[in-house]
């Protein structure tokens, strides 16, 4: 569940970071801001996905070794038959790609074991996903090609069985690659991704509403603060006042006292030693 306090704090950071006085140009800084503020959440999600990938890949190397063992004998027999060259070539390509996926998985595991908080796993994860996707077409070609060689289909069943075992692992990797398809064991990855998206959307909506009503909010503040001018107010205090004033005047579902108390607590965290008292005095008069 999204916490309103976190949304408020992030909105205030954006208002301060981008500076509303710059107008539309503020939104040119959105991506940089979100990368900065959500780095921790994104890294945790990335790490969780990497661990899930390695979890489903457990035992895969043993299955690849089984395929290699069975395929080595099969390839020799296929090459001896001139009309079976396409099957031999297809099988060789599958083995090459399966081993490439193994290497990519090992690289991901090595990077994850380094336990460096600032190291991104995105490249290694992308390599695994890309290698996994590239094998899918080759496996389909293998199954389709066997239909053209009915005499070999039964003889090559041990090889096909090994390929099917690896396909099941790939299906699990596909589920992690596509959050919308995640079910069962990996639902927490979809939830994590959805929460990050929802948090960003709600915060952006709040910021956009404050920008939209900036003039009326400043007018309201000016009516209760003598000689009020946005340029003369501390940037952090200004962001807090605008956000709290917006809630008081436009958010009927949020009690006035809650908006004021939240603003005071945020001021204690982000503002100066005088911020909390100043903001309390101003907001107490807003909207009355």
N, C-alpha and C positions, 0 to 999 in steps of 0.2 A: 504494500500500500504506500502511495506517495505521501510524504510528509510535507505539509504546508510550510513549515518552518524552512525546510531545505529549499523549497521553491522560492520563498521570499528572499532568502539569503543570496541565492544564485541570481535572482532578478536584480537585486541591489548591486551585486558585483558587476553585472553587465552594464547597468546604468552608469556606474562609476567608471568602468573600464572603457566604455565607448564614448561617454560624455554626451548627454542628450543635446547639448548646445550645438553639436555638429550636425544636427538634423538627420536626413536620410543617410549620410555617410556613415553613421553609426553602425548600420547593418552590414556594411562592407567588412566589419570586423567580427561578424558572428561566428564564422567557421573557426577562426583562430581562438576565439573565446571558448567555444564549446570543446575544442580539442584540449584546451588548458584545464577547464573545470571538470570535464568528464574523463580525464585521462586515467584516474584511479579506477573508476567503474568499468571503463572500457578494457583496461588491462586485466582486471579480475575476470571479466567475461571471456576475454581472449585466453587467459590461462585455464579457465574451466573447460573451454572448448578443446584446448590442446590436450588436457588430461583425458577428456572423454574420447578423443581420437585415439590416443595411445591405449586406452582401456579396451576399445573394440578391436584394436589391432593385435591384442595379445594372442599369441599362438599362430599368428599369420605366417611368420617365417617358417614354422614347421610345415604349414600347408604348402608354402611355396617350394620347400625342399621336396615334398611329396610329389608335387607337379613336375619338378625338374627331373626327379628320378624316373617317373613314368614316361615323361615326354622324351627323354634321351633315347630310350629303346624305340618308342613309337616313331620318332623322327628318322631314325636309321632305316626302319622298315618302309616308311613313306617315301624316302628318297630313292629307295631301290625300285619303287614303282613309278615309272615316268608320268603316268596320268594323275598321280597324287601329289605332284609338286606344289599345287596351291595350298593343300592341307599342311604340308611340311612348313611352308613359308608362314602361314597363318599361326601355326603353333609356335614357331620360333619368335615371331613378333610378340605374342602373348607373354612368353617367358621373359623376354627382354623388358617389357613394360612392367611385369610383375616385380622383377628385381629392381627396376627403377623406383617403383612405389616403396619397396622395402628400404632402399637407400634414403628416400625422402622422409620416411617415418623414423628411421634411425637418427637423421639429422635433427628432426623436431625433438626427439627424446633427449639428445645431447644438449641442445639449447635450453630445454626446460630444466634439465638437471643443474645447469649453471646457477640457477636461483638468483639471477641478477634482476632486481626490481625494475630497472630502466631498460631492459632488453625486450624488444618487440619480437613476438613469435609469428607475426603476420606472414613474413616471407616463407618460413618453413611450413606453416600451415597451408599457404597457397600452393606450395610445391606438392604437398600431399594430395590436396583436393584436385589439382590439375592432373597429376599422375593417375589418380583414381578414375577421373572422368575419361582420360584417354584410353584406358583399358576397356571400358564398357563397350565401345564400338567394335573393338577387336574380338571380344567374347561373343558378341552378337553375330559377327561374321563367321566365327568358328561354328556356332550352332547351325547357322543357315547353310554353311558349306557342307556339313555332314549329311544334309538331306540329299545332296547330289552324289554322295558316295555311300549308298546303303550297305554295301558289303563291308565297309570299314567302320560303319557307325557302331556296331556292337563290339568290334575289336578294340575300338578306341574309347569305350565306355569308362575304363579306369581313369583315363586322362580327362575326359569330360566331367567325371565326378569330382576330380580335384579342382577343376576350373569352377564348378558350381559352389564348392566350399568357399573358394575365394570370392565368389560373387556375393555370398551372404555377408562377408565382412565389408565389401564395398557398399552394399546397401545401407549398412549401419553408418558408414562414413558419409554417404549421401545425405542421410538424415541430419547429421551434424552440419553439413555444408549448407543445407537449406533449412533455416530455423522454422519456416512455416510448416514444414512436414514433420517436425520433431514430435514424437510421442513417447510415452512410456519413460524409460530410464533417463532420457535427455530433455524432459520437459522443462527442467530448471534453466536450461540454456535459452529456450524460447522466452521464458518468463523474465530472465535477466535482460535479454535484448529488448523485449517489449517495455520493460520498466524504464530503461534508458531512453527509449524513444518517447514514451509518454511524459517522462520528466522534462525532456527538452521541449516538447510541444506545449505543455502547460506553462512552462516558464516563459517561452517565447510569446504565448498569447497574453500573459500578464504584462510583459514588457511592452508589447505593441499597444495594449489598451492604455497604458500609462502615457506612452508617446502621443497617442491619439488625443488624450484629454489633458495634455501638458499645460496648455494655456489656461484652461479652467481650473486646474489644480493649483497652478501658481497664483491665480487670482484669488482663490479661496485662502491660500496661505498668506497672501498679502493683506487680506482683510482682517487677519488676526495678529499679524506681526508688524509692528511699526517699522516703516522704511524697509520693508522686505524687498530683496532683489536676489534672484537666483545666483547672480555672479558673486554676491557677497557672502553666500552661505557655503560652509565647508562642503566639498563635493559628496562626501559620504553621507553627511546629514541631509543634504538636498535629496539624494536618492531615496533615503529612508522616509523622509517627509512626503515625497511624492507618492511612494508606494502605499504608505499608510493612509494618506489622504484619499487615494483612489479607492482603497477598500472601504473606508468610512462612508464615502459619498456614493459609490457605485455597486458595492457588494452587499446586498441585503442579507445574504446568508451567513455573513461573518459578523458576529457581535462587535459593536464599537469598542468595548473594553478589551476584547481579544486583539484587535488590530493595534490598539495603543500599547498594550503590554508586550506584544511581539516586537513592535518597533523599538521599545525601550531596551529589550533584551538584545536585539540585534545591534543597537547603538552601543551598548556596553562591549559587545564583541568586536565591532569594526570601527567605532568612532573614537573621539577624543575623550578625555576625562569629563568634559562638560557636555558631551553630546546627549547622554541619557536625560539629564535634567532639562536641557533646552528642548528636546523633542517632546518630552512629556508635557511641558508647558504649552507648546504650540498645538499639539494634537488635541489637548484637552479642550481647546477653544474652537477647533475645526468642526464645522457642520452643526453648530449649536444655534 
